Amino acid sequence: MKLFNYWRSSASYRVRLALGFKGLPYEYVAVNLATGEQRLGSHLARNPWGGVPVLELTEGGKTVLLPQSVAIVEYLEERYPDKPLFPKAPLERARMRAMVELVNSGIQPLHNLQVLNHVKDVLHGDSKAWAELWIGKGLDALEAMAKDTAGKFLCGDAFTFADACLLPQLFGARRFATVDPTRLPTLIRVETECLKLDFVQKARPENQPDAVN
Ligand SMILES: N[C@@H](CCC(=O)N[C@@H](CS)C(=O)NCC(=O)O)C(=O)O
């Protein structure tokens, strides 16, 4: 498999975590979002939306390009079920997915590069205040949900896809806002626990080949 991604992209980081957790090897292909590589024809052919991540995989002799981190991780879960990232019990699974969805559709899209550029350049708004507002609101909600579900990790005592969304979201949040550990004690405790894991260290943005200090 080949992962078209970018070191600082939080959606890419989710997929790196899922691949690492499952022990699946992949080729790292960097798409430089800082120089606009995602908008070149060569990348639009991989993902018409123009972003990362995109997973290239081969199945049944056919090579397919799959965008969208949630779809990619669900595919990996179904295709490689041995080390599950999703809880088995329907209710736990649904609560875990609710957290994934909060990050995937309720927080990250609101501070994505294109959105912040639009707020700043087209709407002449304060993109930093915008990002802070939506990140704060979303993380407060995630903290409230986690109080009910967390064990060692966000949903009980096993690492799940919700943790693979939490880590990148906290990383992304720190680029734009102050993350106050006293306001988010459960999330920060779980993050500290996750950071002890080897595959998490390997997936971290600063440890990727295209990382810039
Ligand atoms: N829902 C998508 C979000 C993908 C996304 O927002 N990717 C960002 C990086 S985290 C991107 O490629 N942005 C490029 C841009 O805004 O130009 C997913 O989960 O894969």
The ligand as a Gaussian input file, in Angstrom:
#p B3LYP/6-31G(d) Opt

LIG

0 1
 N      -12.471000      14.339000       5.883000
 C      -11.180000      14.276000       5.263000
 C      -10.424000      15.536000       5.573000
 C       -9.165000      15.638000       4.783000
 C       -8.489000      16.978000       5.022000
 O       -9.095000      17.943000       5.489000
 N       -7.220000      17.013000       4.669000
 C       -6.477000      18.222000       4.822000
 C       -5.254000      17.998000       5.674000
 S       -5.676000      17.456000       7.280000
 C       -6.032000      18.699000       3.452000
 O       -5.618000      17.909000       2.635000
 N       -6.119000      19.993000       3.220000
 C       -5.678000      20.583000       2.000000
 C       -6.252000      21.929000       1.775000
 O       -7.079000      22.405000       2.556000
 O       -5.863000      22.523000       0.763000
 C      -10.439000      13.043000       5.778000
 O      -10.738000      12.622000       6.893000
 O       -9.599000      12.489000       5.064000

